[in-house]
């Protein structure tokens, strides 16, 4: 997508041909800054500190992180150590493990001298595959928005989204936002309610930044506003992303997604989850087994912001000395989800629905 008219992906190979560059998402929306990742440790730190975040981008960054590790030491033992180190940085998004498994498969049967080239080739493919996958998610999801638009006779379709499942969370396009961008580009009038998404404000800081850069009409609302908007008929559909989908259709996504799904169910608002194939964990039979990342209390107790003089500072916002809990994700049961939007089409949020699109995953 474009920033100030210039097309960007979220991660790309640097001119030296072996390190990578990423957009530092901890600086957005106040500053657009590109940072280099020159080692596996750099990649791991960027994932943990959320300079890069969002399930598909975490996977893509880990893939290049492993390629950089293999460049330094291509032995089996070093690869095992690097995979273990990268995998533990963020536990919920399955794309991290998926990307590392893909990378390992690409190099394991290669002679050592060919492993570096094979690793970089596979990391590039993971990125390209993500771009095409997200584009296709948009093509399928756009039709859902267009169906609603036809019934609204020119009034904007009101979409609510939570967190940032946009192009900043992927390599390009986004998952939940791809249908929005594609419908908008096709001339469908729409407006997006952007949940601010406490504690890290991925909605207010990142989704709003993306939508604004692309000219999509949107309004930031506090996380608790969604139910009220739905009760008053001001949301036509919800589209969110996900960090892991269990084989039965339960979905882990940013904390607060579950409450939006409950409100949507109570108000007959369609609730869709957009996802790439790399986010399905076929090994988990239900969502309650998905590990939920617990992050630092500081994310709840403090908040960064920009002062009138342009400087960005972090301030304390809570009663001094009070502890805080910070579960970063929750699980939305499949029964609350209207459907999945994938690169292969739209399906019910059930085991059968997923298998209808991914029949190769059916048990023999
Ligand atoms: O903690 P984050 O910012 O990595 O969480 C991101 C989300 O929850 C996204 O909705 C999810 O990764 C889907 S991204 C296409």
Boltz pocket constraint, residues with backbone or C-beta under 6 A from the ligand:
constraints:
  - pocket:
      binder: B
      contacts: [[A, 53], [A, 54], [A, 55], [A, 56], [A, 93], [A, 162], [A, 163], [A, 164], [A, 165], [A, 166], [A, 169], [A, 170], [A, 174], [A, 175], [A, 176], [A, 202], [A, 240], [A, 241], [A, 242], [A, 243], [A, 253], [A, 254], [A, 274], [A, 328]]
      max_distance: 6.0
